[in-house]
Protein backbone atom coordinates (compact mmCIF):
# COMPACT_ATOMS: atom_id res chain seq x y z
CA UNK A 1 0.00 0.00 0.00
CA UNK A 2 1.65 3.21 -1.13
CA UNK A 3 0.98 6.66 0.27
CA UNK A 4 -1.61 7.28 -2.42
CA UNK A 5 -3.57 4.29 -1.06
CA UNK A 6 -3.63 5.67 2.48
CA UNK A 7 -6.18 8.29 3.54
CA UNK A 8 -5.74 11.43 1.44
CA UNK A 9 -7.02 13.81 4.10
CA UNK A 10 -4.14 14.64 6.45
CA UNK A 11 -6.28 14.40 9.61
CA UNK A 12 -7.62 11.01 8.53
CA UNK A 13 -4.04 9.92 7.81
CA UNK A 14 -3.02 11.09 11.27
CA UNK A 15 -5.79 9.05 12.86
CA UNK A 16 -5.01 5.99 10.73
CA UNK A 17 -1.27 6.06 11.45
CA UNK A 18 -1.61 6.69 15.19
CA UNK A 19 -4.26 3.99 15.49
CA UNK A 20 -2.11 1.42 13.71
CA UNK A 21 0.96 2.36 15.75
CA UNK A 22 -1.03 1.91 18.94
CA UNK A 23 -3.18 -1.10 18.06
CA UNK A 24 -0.50 -3.09 16.24
CA UNK A 25 2.17 -2.07 18.77
CA UNK A 26 4.65 -1.26 16.00
CA UNK A 27 7.10 1.57 15.45
CA UNK A 28 6.83 4.08 12.61
CA UNK A 29 9.60 2.37 10.63
CA UNK A 30 7.71 -0.94 10.81
CA UNK A 31 4.47 0.79 9.79
CA UNK A 32 6.18 2.28 6.75
CA UNK A 33 7.65 -1.09 5.78
CA UNK A 34 4.31 -2.82 6.27
CA UNK A 35 2.48 -0.31 4.06
CA UNK A 36 5.39 0.24 1.67
CA UNK A 37 5.46 4.00 2.19
CA UNK A 38 8.27 6.45 2.74
CA UNK A 39 8.70 7.57 6.34
CA UNK A 40 9.72 10.99 5.04
CA UNK A 41 6.46 11.33 3.08
CA UNK A 42 4.34 10.49 6.14
CA UNK A 43 6.34 12.81 8.39
CA UNK A 44 6.19 15.65 5.85
CA UNK A 45 2.45 15.33 5.23
CA UNK A 46 1.66 15.33 8.96
CA UNK A 47 4.17 18.10 9.65
CA UNK A 48 2.21 20.23 7.18
CA UNK A 49 -0.75 20.14 9.59
CA UNK A 50 1.38 20.74 12.68
CA UNK A 51 2.05 17.19 13.91
CA UNK A 52 5.47 15.71 14.59
CA UNK A 53 6.45 12.16 15.40
CA UNK A 54 7.40 11.54 19.02
CA UNK A 55 9.47 8.34 19.12
CA UNK A 56 9.23 8.07 22.91
CA UNK A 57 5.42 8.04 22.77
CA UNK A 58 5.38 6.33 19.34
CA UNK A 59 2.75 8.65 17.94
CA UNK A 60 2.29 11.93 16.14
CA UNK A 61 1.49 14.79 18.48
C-alpha positions as CSV (number, residue, x, y, z in Angstrom):
1,X,0.0,0.0,0.0
2,X,1.7,3.2,-1.1
3,X,1.0,6.7,0.3
4,X,-1.6,7.3,-2.4
5,X,-3.6,4.3,-1.1
6,X,-3.6,5.7,2.5
7,X,-6.2,8.3,3.5
8,X,-5.7,11.4,1.4
9,X,-7.0,13.8,4.1
10,X,-4.1,14.6,6.5
11,X,-6.3,14.4,9.6
12,X,-7.6,11.0,8.5
13,X,-4.0,9.9,7.8
14,X,-3.0,11.1,11.3
15,X,-5.8,9.1,12.9
16,X,-5.0,6.0,10.7
17,X,-1.3,6.1,11.4
18,X,-1.6,6.7,15.2
19,X,-4.3,4.0,15.5
20,X,-2.1,1.4,13.7
21,X,1.0,2.4,15.8
22,X,-1.0,1.9,18.9
23,X,-3.2,-1.1,18.1
24,X,-0.5,-3.1,16.2
25,X,2.2,-2.1,18.8
26,X,4.7,-1.3,16.0
27,X,7.1,1.6,15.4
28,X,6.8,4.1,12.6
29,X,9.6,2.4,10.6
30,X,7.7,-0.9,10.8
31,X,4.5,0.8,9.8
32,X,6.2,2.3,6.7
33,X,7.6,-1.1,5.8
34,X,4.3,-2.8,6.3
35,X,2.5,-0.3,4.1
36,X,5.4,0.2,1.7
37,X,5.5,4.0,2.2
38,X,8.3,6.4,2.7
39,X,8.7,7.6,6.3
40,X,9.7,11.0,5.0
41,X,6.5,11.3,3.1
42,X,4.3,10.5,6.1
43,X,6.3,12.8,8.4
44,X,6.2,15.6,5.8
45,X,2.5,15.3,5.2
46,X,1.7,15.3,9.0
47,X,4.2,18.1,9.7
48,X,2.2,20.2,7.2
49,X,-0.7,20.1,9.6
50,X,1.4,20.7,12.7
51,X,2.1,17.2,13.9
52,X,5.5,15.7,14.6
53,X,6.5,12.2,15.4
54,X,7.4,11.5,19.0
55,X,9.5,8.3,19.1
56,X,9.2,8.1,22.9
57,X,5.4,8.0,22.8
58,X,5.4,6.3,19.3
59,X,2.8,8.7,17.9
60,X,2.3,11.9,16.1
61,X,1.5,14.8,18.5
